[in-house]
Structure formats: structure tokens, C-alpha cells
Amino acid sequence: MNPSHVFDPDLHEAGSTAAHGQCSYHAPGGEGNGTCTGEAVVSFQDREGRWQSGCPLALEQLVEQGEIEPLGQGG
Ligand SMILES: [Zn+2]
């Protein structure tokens, strides 16, 4: 399980979906399904160690799947 952080655009690659404050989890080419217009609320590292951003729905799904820790409970 990966730690989660309150969304911080500085963690993400400049010019990326996440750096623009949008959810990269549901973005085309991301790991999630479907489209999403949600604003990113969480920054987390995926299984390959890449920084991703997630909207509230993504956060919920990822915590449910045991992929990341709930916000505020990381070290
Ligand atoms: Zn999303």
C-alpha cells in the first residue's frame, strides 16, 4: 500500500494532467476506468512509483482496493 498526500501540483511532472490540478487516475491512459472531470484532491504513487493525482472518487476507489492509505493516515 502506498502513502497518500494532500494534492500538491509540485509533486507532479510539469505540464502533466496532474500538474494542472486534474485527476490523472481517470485520465485517458491512466489506470482508472471512464472519464472524469474531477479536481485532484490527492497525490499518490502508483505501483511503478509514478506520481498520480486523484479526484475524490479515485481516492475512494483506491482506498477500497487497498492501493493507497486514506488521506491523513500516512506517515
Ligand atoms: Zn477522477
PDB file of the backbone (N, CA, C, O) and the ligand in Angstrom, with CONECT records:
HET     ZN  A 101       1
ATOM      1  N   MET A   1       0.849  -1.200   0.000  1.00  0.00           N
ATOM      2  CA  MET A   1       0.000   0.000   0.000  1.00  0.00           C
ATOM      3  C   MET A   1       0.884   1.249   0.000  1.00  0.00           C
ATOM      4  O   MET A   1       1.860   1.328   0.746  1.00  0.00           O
ATOM      5  N   ASN A   2       0.540   2.199  -0.824  1.00  0.00           N
ATOM      6  CA  ASN A   2       1.334   3.417  -0.934  1.00  0.00           C
ATOM      7  C   ASN A   2       0.747   4.540  -0.078  1.00  0.00           C
ATOM      8  O   ASN A   2      -0.465   4.607   0.129  1.00  0.00           O
ATOM      9  N   PRO A   3       1.607   5.405   0.407  1.00  0.00           N
ATOM     10  CA  PRO A   3       1.102   6.560   1.157  1.00  0.00           C
ATOM     11  C   PRO A   3       0.380   7.523   0.244  1.00  0.00           C
ATOM     12  O   PRO A   3       0.630   7.553  -0.961  1.00  0.00           O
ATOM     13  N   SER A   4      -0.505   8.302   0.806  1.00  0.00           N
ATOM     14  CA  SER A   4      -1.195   9.337   0.035  1.00  0.00           C
ATOM     15  C   SER A   4      -0.907  10.685   0.674  1.00  0.00           C
ATOM     16  O   SER A   4      -0.621  10.782   1.867  1.00  0.00           O
ATOM     17  N   HIS A   5      -0.987  11.706  -0.138  1.00  0.00           N
ATOM     18  CA  HIS A   5      -0.718  13.062   0.324  1.00  0.00           C
ATOM     19  C   HIS A   5      -1.830  13.978  -0.159  1.00  0.00           C
ATOM     20  O   HIS A   5      -2.464  13.713  -1.180  1.00  0.00           O
ATOM     21  N   VAL A   6      -2.061  15.044   0.572  1.00  0.00           N
ATOM     22  CA  VAL A   6      -2.957  16.071   0.062  1.00  0.00           C
ATOM     23  C   VAL A   6      -2.382  16.541  -1.276  1.00  0.00           C
ATOM     24  O   VAL A   6      -1.171  16.718  -1.405  1.00  0.00           O
ATOM     25  N   PHE A   7      -3.246  16.742  -2.264  1.00  0.00           N
ATOM     26  CA  PHE A   7      -2.783  17.070  -3.609  1.00  0.00           C
ATOM     27  C   PHE A   7      -1.800  18.227  -3.608  1.00  0.00           C
ATOM     28  O   PHE A   7      -2.056  19.288  -3.039  1.00  0.00           O
ATOM     29  N   ASP A   8      -0.665  17.994  -4.263  1.00  0.00           N
ATOM     30  CA  ASP A   8       0.370  19.021  -4.375  1.00  0.00           C
ATOM     31  C   ASP A   8       0.902  18.998  -5.805  1.00  0.00           C
ATOM     32  O   ASP A   8       1.616  18.072  -6.193  1.00  0.00           O
ATOM     33  N   PRO A   9       0.548  20.032  -6.594  1.00  0.00           N
ATOM     34  CA  PRO A   9       0.956  20.031  -8.001  1.00  0.00           C
ATOM     35  C   PRO A   9       2.471  19.954  -8.175  1.00  0.00           C
ATOM     36  O   PRO A   9       2.950  19.503  -9.215  1.00  0.00           O
ATOM     37  N   ASP A  10       3.223  20.387  -7.174  1.00  0.00           N
ATOM     38  CA  ASP A  10       4.680  20.370  -7.290  1.00  0.00           C
ATOM     39  C   ASP A  10       5.249  18.958  -7.327  1.00  0.00           C
ATOM     40  O   ASP A  10       6.387  18.756  -7.752  1.00  0.00           O
ATOM     41  N   LEU A  11       4.464  17.984  -6.886  1.00  0.00           N
ATOM     42  CA  LEU A  11       4.939  16.598  -6.909  1.00  0.00           C
ATOM     43  C   LEU A  11       4.886  16.013  -8.305  1.00  0.00           C
ATOM     44  O   LEU A  11       5.509  14.986  -8.576  1.00  0.00           O
ATOM     45  N   HIS A  12       4.148  16.655  -9.187  1.00  0.00           N
ATOM     46  CA  HIS A  12       3.867  16.075 -10.491  1.00  0.00           C
ATOM     47  C   HIS A  12       4.675  16.733 -11.598  1.00  0.00           C
ATOM     48  O   HIS A  12       5.077  17.893 -11.505  1.00  0.00           O
ATOM     49  N   GLU A  13       4.894  15.964 -12.631  1.00  0.00           N
ATOM     50  CA  GLU A  13       5.668  16.424 -13.770  1.00  0.00           C
ATOM     51  C   GLU A  13       5.017  17.662 -14.389  1.00  0.00           C
ATOM     52  O   GLU A  13       3.814  17.674 -14.650  1.00  0.00           O
ATOM     53  N   ALA A  14       5.823  18.704 -14.621  1.00  0.00           N
ATOM     54  CA  ALA A  14       5.288  19.943 -15.178  1.00  0.00           C
ATOM     55  C   ALA A  14       4.575  19.672 -16.497  1.00  0.00           C
ATOM     56  O   ALA A  14       5.086  18.944 -17.348  1.00  0.00           O
ATOM     57  N   GLY A  15       3.409  20.253 -16.659  1.00  0.00           N
ATOM     58  CA  GLY A  15       2.670  20.088 -17.901  1.00  0.00           C
ATOM     59  C   GLY A  15       1.777  18.863 -17.942  1.00  0.00           C
ATOM     60  O   GLY A  15       1.003  18.692 -18.884  1.00  0.00           O
ATOM     61  N   SER A  16       1.872  18.015 -16.941  1.00  0.00           N
ATOM     62  CA  SER A  16       1.061  16.802 -16.928  1.00  0.00           C
ATOM     63  C   SER A  16      -0.363  17.121 -16.467  1.00  0.00           C
ATOM     64  O   SER A  16      -0.642  18.207 -15.960  1.00  0.00           O
ATOM     65  N   THR A  17      -1.253  16.143 -16.657  1.00  0.00           N
ATOM     66  CA  THR A  17      -2.636  16.295 -16.206  1.00  0.00           C
ATOM     67  C   THR A  17      -2.678  16.655 -14.731  1.00  0.00           C
ATOM     68  O   THR A  17      -3.419  17.544 -14.313  1.00  0.00           O
ATOM     69  N   ALA A  18      -1.876  15.953 -13.955  1.00  0.00           N
ATOM     70  CA  ALA A  18      -1.876  16.169 -12.510  1.00  0.00           C
ATOM     71  C   ALA A  18      -1.382  17.567 -12.145  1.00  0.00           C
ATOM     72  O   ALA A  18      -1.920  18.207 -11.243  1.00  0.00           O
ATOM     73  N   ALA A  19      -0.352  18.034 -12.855  1.00  0.00           N
ATOM     74  CA  ALA A  19       0.200  19.345 -12.550  1.00  0.00           C
ATOM     75  C   ALA A  19      -0.821  20.451 -12.809  1.00  0.00           C
ATOM     76  O   ALA A  19      -0.723  21.544 -12.251  1.00  0.00           O
ATOM     77  N   HIS A  20      -1.807  20.149 -13.667  1.00  0.00           N
ATOM     78  CA  HIS A  20      -2.870  21.116 -13.937  1.00  0.00           C
ATOM     79  C   HIS A  20      -3.992  21.037 -12.904  1.00  0.00           C
ATOM     80  O   HIS A  20      -4.989  21.751 -13.014  1.00  0.00           O
ATOM     81  N   GLY A  21      -3.833  20.177 -11.909  1.00  0.00           N
ATOM     82  CA  GLY A  21      -4.837  20.090 -10.864  1.00  0.00           C
ATOM     83  C   GLY A  21      -5.990  19.172 -11.188  1.00  0.00           C
ATOM     84  O   GLY A  21      -7.032  19.212 -10.534  1.00  0.00           O
ATOM     85  N   GLN A  22      -5.802  18.327 -12.219  1.00  0.00           N
ATOM     86  CA  GLN A  22      -6.867  17.407 -12.602  1.00  0.00           C
ATOM     87  C   GLN A  22      -6.499  15.976 -12.250  1.00  0.00           C
ATOM     88  O   GLN A  22      -5.345  15.655 -11.965  1.00  0.00           O
ATOM     89  N   CYS A  23      -7.509  15.137 -12.280  1.00  0.00           N
ATOM     90  CA  CYS A  23      -7.365  13.747 -11.861  1.00  0.00           C
ATOM     91  C   CYS A  23      -6.664  12.928 -12.944  1.00  0.00           C
ATOM     92  O   CYS A  23      -7.222  12.729 -14.023  1.00  0.00           O
ATOM     93  N   SER A  24      -5.456  12.453 -12.670  1.00  0.00           N
ATOM     94  CA  SER A  24      -4.755  11.649 -13.681  1.00  0.00           C
ATOM     95  C   SER A  24      -5.160  10.186 -13.595  1.00  0.00           C
ATOM     96  O   SER A  24      -4.925   9.420 -14.530  1.00  0.00           O
ATOM     97  N   TYR A  25      -5.763   9.795 -12.491  1.00  0.00           N
ATOM     98  CA  TYR A  25      -6.193   8.396 -12.325  1.00  0.00           C
ATOM     99  C   TYR A  25      -7.256   8.029 -13.353  1.00  0.00           C
ATOM    100  O   TYR A  25      -7.228   6.934 -13.914  1.00  0.00           O
ATOM    101  N   HIS A  26      -8.178   8.929 -13.599  1.00  0.00           N
ATOM    102  CA  HIS A  26      -9.241   8.669 -14.560  1.00  0.00           C
ATOM    103  C   HIS A  26      -8.932   9.240 -15.949  1.00  0.00           C
ATOM    104  O   HIS A  26      -9.731   9.089 -16.873  1.00  0.00           O
ATOM    105  N   ALA A  27      -7.793   9.884 -16.095  1.00  0.00           N
ATOM    106  CA  ALA A  27      -7.469  10.498 -17.378  1.00  0.00           C
ATOM    107  C   ALA A  27      -7.204   9.407 -18.421  1.00  0.00           C
ATOM    108  O   ALA A  27      -6.861   8.279 -18.066  1.00  0.00           O
ATOM    109  N   PRO A  28      -7.363   9.743 -19.714  1.00  0.00           N
ATOM    110  CA  PRO A  28      -7.031   8.769 -20.758  1.00  0.00           C
ATOM    111  C   PRO A  28      -5.599   8.285 -20.578  1.00  0.00           C
ATOM    112  O   PRO A  28      -4.680   9.088 -20.414  1.00  0.00           O
ATOM    113  N   GLY A  29      -5.418   6.980 -20.609  1.00  0.00           N
ATOM    114  CA  GLY A  29      -4.096   6.418 -20.409  1.00  0.00           C
ATOM    115  C   GLY A  29      -3.784   6.154 -18.954  1.00  0.00           C
ATOM    116  O   GLY A  29      -2.760   5.552 -18.630  1.00  0.00           O
ATOM    117  N   GLY A  30      -4.669   6.605 -18.072  1.00  0.00           N
ATOM    118  CA  GLY A  30      -4.490   6.339 -16.650  1.00  0.00           C
ATOM    119  C   GLY A  30      -5.000   4.958 -16.301  1.00  0.00           C
ATOM    120  O   GLY A  30      -5.464   4.212 -17.163  1.00  0.00           O
ATOM    121  N   GLU A  31      -4.909   4.633 -15.039  1.00  0.00           N
ATOM    122  CA  GLU A  31      -5.278   3.287 -14.608  1.00  0.00           C
ATOM    123  C   GLU A  31      -6.770   3.125 -14.390  1.00  0.00           C
ATOM    124  O   GLU A  31      -7.288   2.012 -14.482  1.00  0.00           O
ATOM    125  N   GLY A  32      -7.464   4.205 -14.105  1.00  0.00           N
ATOM    126  CA  GLY A  32      -8.878   4.104 -13.792  1.00  0.00           C
ATOM    127  C   GLY A  32      -9.728   3.919 -15.036  1.00  0.00           C
ATOM    128  O   GLY A  32      -9.233   4.012 -16.159  1.00  0.00           O
ATOM    129  N   ASN A  33     -11.000   3.659 -14.828  1.00  0.00           N
ATOM    130  CA  ASN A  33     -11.915   3.476 -15.940  1.00  0.00           C
ATOM    131  C   ASN A  33     -12.784   4.707 -16.119  1.00  0.00           C
ATOM    132  O   ASN A  33     -13.113   5.404 -15.159  1.00  0.00           O
ATOM    133  N   GLY A  34     -13.147   4.958 -17.362  1.00  0.00           N
ATOM    134  CA  GLY A  34     -14.094   6.022 -17.638  1.00  0.00           C
ATOM    135  C   GLY A  34     -13.453   7.387 -17.628  1.00  0.00           C
ATOM    136  O   GLY A  34     -12.251   7.539 -17.408  1.00  0.00           O
ATOM    137  N   THR A  35     -14.288   8.372 -17.873  1.00  0.00           N
ATOM    138  CA  THR A  35     -13.787   9.736 -17.894  1.00  0.00           C
ATOM    139  C   THR A  35     -14.182  10.437 -16.610  1.00  0.00           C
ATOM    140  O   THR A  35     -15.081   9.991 -15.897  1.00  0.00           O
ATOM    141  N   CYS A  36     -13.530  11.497 -16.330  1.00  0.00           N
ATOM    142  CA  CYS A  36     -13.698  12.168 -15.058  1.00  0.00           C
ATOM    143  C   CYS A  36     -13.314  13.623 -15.228  1.00  0.00           C
ATOM    144  O   CYS A  36     -12.324  13.945 -15.885  1.00  0.00           O
ATOM    145  N   THR A  37     -14.092  14.484 -14.641  1.00  0.00           N
ATOM    146  CA  THR A  37     -13.770  15.906 -14.699  1.00  0.00           C
ATOM    147  C   THR A  37     -13.419  16.418 -13.313  1.00  0.00           C
ATOM    148  O   THR A  37     -13.319  17.625 -13.093  1.00  0.00           O
ATOM    149  N   GLY A  38     -13.237  15.503 -12.391  1.00  0.00           N
ATOM    150  CA  GLY A  38     -12.994  15.872 -11.006  1.00  0.00           C
ATOM    151  C   GLY A  38     -11.660  16.558 -10.799  1.00  0.00           C
ATOM    152  O   GLY A  38     -10.676  16.285 -11.486  1.00  0.00           O
ATOM    153  N   GLU A  39     -11.661  17.440  -9.847  1.00  0.00           N
ATOM    154  CA  GLU A  39     -10.417  18.088  -9.459  1.00  0.00           C
ATOM    155  C   GLU A  39      -9.627  17.167  -8.541  1.00  0.00           C
ATOM    156  O   GLU A  39     -10.193  16.461  -7.706  1.00  0.00           O
ATOM    157  N   ALA A  40      -8.322  17.187  -8.710  1.00  0.00           N
ATOM    158  CA  ALA A  40      -7.470  16.340  -7.882  1.00  0.00           C
ATOM    159  C   ALA A  40      -7.487  16.804  -6.431  1.00  0.00           C
ATOM    160  O   ALA A  40      -7.371  17.995  -6.140  1.00  0.00           O
ATOM    161  N   VAL A  41      -7.632  15.847  -5.539  1.00  0.00           N
ATOM    162  CA  VAL A  41      -7.575  16.154  -4.106  1.00  0.00           C
ATOM    163  C   VAL A  41      -6.456  15.373  -3.423  1.00  0.00           C
ATOM    164  O   VAL A  41      -6.096  15.654  -2.279  1.00  0.00           O
ATOM    165  N   VAL A  42      -5.907  14.380  -4.145  1.00  0.00           N
ATOM    166  CA  VAL A  42      -4.892  13.528  -3.538  1.00  0.00           C
ATOM    167  C   VAL A  42      -3.754  13.291  -4.523  1.00  0.00           C
ATOM    168  O   VAL A  42      -3.977  13.163  -5.727  1.00  0.00           O
ATOM    169  N   SER A  43      -2.537  13.233  -4.002  1.00  0.00           N
ATOM    170  CA  SER A  43      -1.368  12.833  -4.777  1.00  0.00           C
ATOM    171  C   SER A  43      -0.875  11.515  -4.205  1.00  0.00           C
ATOM    172  O   SER A  43      -0.778  11.353  -2.989  1.00  0.00           O
ATOM    173  N   PHE A  44      -0.564  10.573  -5.090  1.00  0.00           N
ATOM    174  CA  PHE A  44      -0.096   9.268  -4.611  1.00  0.00           C
ATOM    175  C   PHE A  44       0.824   8.664  -5.654  1.00  0.00           C
ATOM    176  O   PHE A  44       0.815   9.067  -6.817  1.00  0.00           O
ATOM    177  N   GLN A  45       1.627   7.683  -5.221  1.00  0.00           N
ATOM    178  CA  GLN A  45       2.494   6.981  -6.159  1.00  0.00           C
ATOM    179  C   GLN A  45       1.855   5.656  -6.528  1.00  0.00           C
ATOM    180  O   GLN A  45       1.386   4.920  -5.659  1.00  0.00           O
ATOM    181  N   ASP A  46       1.838   5.352  -7.828  1.00  0.00           N
ATOM    182  CA  ASP A  46       1.268   4.089  -8.256  1.00  0.00           C
ATOM    183  C   ASP A  46       2.283   2.970  -8.034  1.00  0.00           C
ATOM    184  O   ASP A  46       3.371   3.193  -7.505  1.00  0.00           O
ATOM    185  N   ARG A  47       1.899   1.747  -8.456  1.00  0.00           N
ATOM    186  CA  ARG A  47       2.732   0.578  -8.187  1.00  0.00           C
ATOM    187  C   ARG A  47       4.113   0.701  -8.818  1.00  0.00           C
ATOM    188  O   ARG A  47       5.058   0.045  -8.380  1.00  0.00           O
ATOM    189  N   GLU A  48       4.232   1.536  -9.842  1.00  0.00           N
ATOM    190  CA  GLU A  48       5.523   1.711 -10.514  1.00  0.00           C
ATOM    191  C   GLU A  48       6.269   2.935  -9.991  1.00  0.00           C
ATOM    192  O   GLU A  48       7.311   3.315 -10.524  1.00  0.00           O
ATOM    193  N   GLY A  49       5.727   3.539  -8.950  1.00  0.00           N
ATOM    194  CA  GLY A  49       6.421   4.651  -8.316  1.00  0.00           C
ATOM    195  C   GLY A  49       6.217   5.985  -9.004  1.00  0.00           C
ATOM    196  O   GLY A  49       6.895   6.963  -8.687  1.00  0.00           O
ATOM    197  N   ARG A  50       5.269   6.029  -9.964  1.00  0.00           N
ATOM    198  CA  ARG A  50       4.982   7.296 -10.631  1.00  0.00           C
ATOM    199  C   ARG A  50       3.934   8.070  -9.838  1.00  0.00           C
ATOM    200  O   ARG A  50       3.000   7.494  -9.281  1.00  0.00           O
ATOM    201  N   TRP A  51       4.111   9.375  -9.803  1.00  0.00           N
ATOM    202  CA  TRP A  51       3.145  10.215  -9.093  1.00  0.00           C
ATOM    203  C   TRP A  51       1.875  10.362  -9.917  1.00  0.00           C
ATOM    204  O   TRP A  51       1.919  10.696 -11.101  1.00  0.00           O
ATOM    205  N   GLN A  52       0.758  10.110  -9.280  1.00  0.00           N
ATOM    206  CA  GLN A  52      -0.552  10.256  -9.899  1.00  0.00           C
ATOM    207  C   GLN A  52      -1.396  11.164  -9.016  1.00  0.00           C
ATOM    208  O   GLN A  52      -1.114  11.342  -7.830  1.00  0.00           O
ATOM    209  N   SER A  53      -2.438  11.735  -9.617  1.00  0.00           N
ATOM    210  CA  SER A  53      -3.372  12.538  -8.842  1.00  0.00           C
ATOM    211  C   SER A  53      -4.751  11.911  -8.939  1.00  0.00           C
ATOM    212  O   SER A  53      -5.070  11.229  -9.913  1.00  0.00           O
ATOM    213  N   GLY A  54      -5.552  12.144  -7.938  1.00  0.00           N
ATOM    214  CA  GLY A  54      -6.884  11.552  -7.937  1.00  0.00           C
ATOM    215  C   GLY A  54      -7.944  12.496  -7.420  1.00  0.00           C
ATOM    216  O   GLY A  54      -7.705  13.296  -6.515  1.00  0.00           O
ATOM    217  N   CYS A  55      -9.135  12.388  -8.019  1.00  0.00           N
ATOM    218  CA  CYS A  55     -10.303  13.129  -7.552  1.00  0.00           C
ATOM    219  C   CYS A  55     -10.873  12.388  -6.330  1.00  0.00           C
ATOM    220  O   CYS A  55     -10.388  11.310  -5.989  1.00  0.00           O
ATOM    221  N   PRO A  56     -11.884  12.946  -5.675  1.00  0.00           N
ATOM    222  CA  PRO A  56     -12.456  12.252  -4.511  1.00  0.00           C
ATOM    223  C   PRO A  56     -12.906  10.823  -4.825  1.00  0.00           C
ATOM    224  O   PRO A  56     -12.759   9.934  -3.987  1.00  0.00           O
ATOM    225  N   LEU A  57     -13.452  10.594  -6.022  1.00  0.00           N
ATOM    226  CA  LEU A  57     -13.895   9.253  -6.402  1.00  0.00           C
ATOM    227  C   LEU A  57     -12.711   8.298  -6.529  1.00  0.00           C
ATOM    228  O   LEU A  57     -12.769   7.153  -6.082  1.00  0.00           O
ATOM    229  N   ALA A  58     -11.649   8.783  -7.140  1.00  0.00           N
ATOM    230  CA  ALA A  58     -10.445   7.959  -7.286  1.00  0.00           C
ATOM    231  C   ALA A  58      -9.873   7.602  -5.916  1.00  0.00           C
ATOM    232  O   ALA A  58      -9.463   6.466  -5.678  1.00  0.00           O
ATOM    233  N   LEU A  59      -9.853   8.578  -5.028  1.00  0.00           N
ATOM    234  CA  LEU A  59      -9.346   8.337  -3.671  1.00  0.00           C
ATOM    235  C   LEU A  59     -10.148   7.224  -3.006  1.00  0.00           C
ATOM    236  O   LEU A  59      -9.591   6.311  -2.398  1.00  0.00           O
ATOM    237  N   GLU A  60     -11.470   7.324  -3.137  1.00  0.00           N
ATOM    238  CA  GLU A  60     -12.353   6.324  -2.543  1.00  0.00           C
ATOM    239  C   GLU A  60     -12.071   4.938  -3.119  1.00  0.00           C
ATOM    240  O   GLU A  60     -11.969   3.957  -2.383  1.00  0.00           O
ATOM    241  N   GLN A  61     -11.948   4.872  -4.450  1.00  0.00           N
ATOM    242  CA  GLN A  61     -11.731   3.587  -5.117  1.00  0.00           C
ATOM    243  C   GLN A  61     -10.383   2.991  -4.738  1.00  0.00           C
ATOM    244  O   GLN A  61     -10.275   1.791  -4.486  1.00  0.00           O
ATOM    245  N   LEU A  62      -9.363   3.827  -4.699  1.00  0.00           N
ATOM    246  CA  LEU A  62      -8.011   3.345  -4.411  1.00  0.00           C
ATOM    247  C   LEU A  62      -7.883   2.853  -2.971  1.00  0.00           C
ATOM    248  O   LEU A  62      -7.214   1.856  -2.702  1.00  0.00           O
ATOM    249  N   VAL A  63      -8.529   3.560  -2.056  1.00  0.00           N
ATOM    250  CA  VAL A  63      -8.501   3.126  -0.658  1.00  0.00           C
ATOM    251  C   VAL A  63      -9.246   1.807  -0.521  1.00  0.00           C
ATOM    252  O   VAL A  63      -8.802   0.904   0.187  1.00  0.00           O
ATOM    253  N   GLU A  64     -10.396   1.701  -1.211  1.00  0.00           N
ATOM    254  CA  GLU A  64     -11.188   0.483  -1.182  1.00  0.00           C
ATOM    255  C   GLU A  64     -10.401  -0.713  -1.708  1.00  0.00           C
ATOM    256  O   GLU A  64     -10.502  -1.822  -1.184  1.00  0.00           O
ATOM    257  N   GLN A  65      -9.610  -0.464  -2.761  1.00  0.00           N
ATOM    258  CA  GLN A  65      -8.816  -1.520  -3.381  1.00  0.00           C
ATOM    259  C   GLN A  65      -7.521  -1.797  -2.608  1.00  0.00           C
ATOM    260  O   GLN A  65      -6.771  -2.714  -2.943  1.00  0.00           O
ATOM    261  N   GLY A  66      -7.276  -1.008  -1.592  1.00  0.00           N
ATOM    262  CA  GLY A  66      -6.066  -1.219  -0.812  1.00  0.00           C
ATOM    263  C   GLY A  66      -4.805  -0.739  -1.500  1.00  0.00           C
ATOM    264  O   GLY A  66      -3.701  -1.158  -1.151  1.00  0.00           O
ATOM    265  N   GLU A  67      -4.968   0.149  -2.486  1.00  0.00           N
ATOM    266  CA  GLU A  67      -3.807   0.648  -3.220  1.00  0.00           C
ATOM    267  C   GLU A  67      -3.083   1.751  -2.455  1.00  0.00           C
ATOM    268  O   GLU A  67      -1.854   1.814  -2.460  1.00  0.00           O
ATOM    269  N   ILE A  68      -3.833   2.603  -1.811  1.00  0.00           N
ATOM    270  CA  ILE A  68      -3.225   3.717  -1.062  1.00  0.00           C
ATOM    271  C   ILE A  68      -3.892   3.839   0.299  1.00  0.00           C
ATOM    272  O   ILE A  68      -4.986   3.325   0.532  1.00  0.00           O
ATOM    273  N   GLU A  69      -3.199   4.532   1.183  1.00  0.00           N
ATOM    274  CA  GLU A  69      -3.738   4.784   2.505  1.00  0.00           C
ATOM    275  C   GLU A  69      -4.735   5.938   2.433  1.00  0.00           C
ATOM    276  O   GLU A  69      -4.602   6.823   1.589  1.00  0.00           O
ATOM    277  N   PRO A  70      -5.737   5.930   3.319  1.00  0.00           N
ATOM    278  CA  PRO A  70      -6.651   7.070   3.373  1.00  0.00           C
ATOM    279  C   PRO A  70      -5.872   8.340   3.687  1.00  0.00           C
ATOM    280  O   PRO A  70      -4.869   8.308   4.399  1.00  0.00           O
ATOM    281  N   LEU A  71      -6.346   9.454   3.148  1.00  0.00           N
ATOM    282  CA  LEU A  71      -5.657  10.729   3.383  1.00  0.00           C
ATOM    283  C   LEU A  71      -5.514  11.018   4.863  1.00  0.00           C
ATOM    284  O   LEU A  71      -6.443  10.805   5.642  1.00  0.00           O
ATOM    285  N   GLY A  72      -4.362  11.496   5.238  1.00  0.00           N
ATOM    286  CA  GLY A  72      -4.156  11.914   6.617  1.00  0.00           C
ATOM    287  C   GLY A  72      -3.714  10.802   7.526  1.00  0.00           C
ATOM    288  O   GLY A  72      -3.433  11.042   8.700  1.00  0.00           O
ATOM    289  N   GLN A  73      -3.643   9.556   7.001  1.00  0.00           N
ATOM    290  CA  GLN A  73      -3.229   8.449   7.854  1.00  0.00           C
ATOM    291  C   GLN A  73      -1.837   7.936   7.505  1.00  0.00           C
ATOM    292  O   GLN A  73      -1.354   6.965   8.088  1.00  0.00           O
ATOM    293  N   GLY A  74      -1.196   8.608   6.539  1.00  0.00           N
ATOM    294  CA  GLY A  74       0.168   8.232   6.186  1.00  0.00           C
ATOM    295  C   GLY A  74       1.160   8.747   7.211  1.00  0.00           C
ATOM    296  O   GLY A  74       0.798   9.444   8.159  1.00  0.00           O
ATOM    297  N   GLY A  75       2.423   8.388   7.000  1.00  0.00           N
ATOM    298  CA  GLY A  75       3.435   8.766   7.964  1.00  0.00           C
ATOM    299  C   GLY A  75       3.719  10.176   7.857  1.00  0.00           C
ATOM    300  O   GLY A  75       4.557  10.694   8.595  1.00  0.00           O
TER     301      GLY A  75
HETATM  302 ZN    ZN A 101     -11.158  11.071 -11.291  1.00  0.00          ZN2+
END
